[in-house]
Amino acid sequence: MNKCSGCGAIIESDKILCERCFRIRNYNEYTKVELNNSAYIDILKNIPEKELKLLIVDLFDLADLTKINEYLKGEVILVLTKRDILPKSVYEENLLNYDYKVKVSDKIIISSNKNYQLDELVEIIKKHKKVYLIGFTNAGKSTLINKLLYNYFESELRITTSPLPSTTLDILEIKLPNLTFYDTPGIIDLGNITNYVSSKQLKKITPSKELKPITYQIKSEQSIIIDEFAIIKTNNTNITLFMSNSLNIKRVYREVTTDLVKHEIEAKNGFDIVIQGLGFIKVSKTSKFVIYTLDKVSVYTRKSLI
């Protein structure tokens, strides 16, 4: 039985890559696959408690970690990725002290793209023989492994990466001298907008550079239109949007009609409104909002991250 070196899927030939990974790497063509979380939970349950687990979490797109909390046994390091996406002005102490609703042994903030604090992470990794990377889809697990392999372990192996969900299909074993990495498929967040957009739309939604927050002082009932993906309606408040710089965001003072799904929500001062996968809105005072977005996408409030 052979496994694809890019995603871990079983292949029946002697090829290194499956057809799906080959087309992602060479033609940027992505074939969606139907997955469910039960297989991922089984993988989590079977990770030996004595082995190191790196829980990879995207700082821009925080997932609900309570869904996997009960399966995290032994030493778990919370690795907060994509620091380069959040504004430089954000205090890292606040990010480390934030309540991520998960029990872990330690936390570290990194950026795989900028090599930020990877030396510190590698020092932790080298104390172990086996290291499992776990987390939600597209949190940056495979990107991190590729950077570690290239920078620290002189390995030519590369895992397939893509901004689209569920690139890794099965647990992928990467054997190195004195160390083995296990890249696991991510748990699927069914409320994430990335599951319901095209690859072209996803490129627009997914930030690739440091966010440039947009603040609106709203005195009367107005609407903020976020490209084709969402509409925010509120009045008499100040809000700051943290979303991809590629999105076309505009304010209008007229009534807006839409076929998007309606969510009515009240957000308190010191809270964010999250449109899962699209970004978040920092609220300056308690206000009522009407949010329209794509069907099945989660909209909720949380304690302010920034």
Buried (B, 14 or more C-beta within 10 A) or exposed (E): EEBBBBBBBEBEEEEBBBEBBBBBBEEEEBEEEEBEBEEBBEBBEEBEEEBBBBBBBBBBBBBBBEBBBEBBBEBBBBBBBBBBBBEEEBEEEEBBEBEBEBEBBEBBBBBBBEEBBBEEBEEBBEEBEBBBBBBBBBBBBBBBBBBBBEEBBEBEBBBBBBBBBBBBBBBBEBEBEEBBBBBBBBBBBEBBBBBBBEEEBBBBBBBEEEBEBBEBEBEEEBBBBBBBBBBBBBEEBBBBBBBBEEBEBEEEEEEEEEEBEEBEBEBEEEBBBBBBBBBBBBBBEEBEBBBBBBEEBBBBBBEBBB
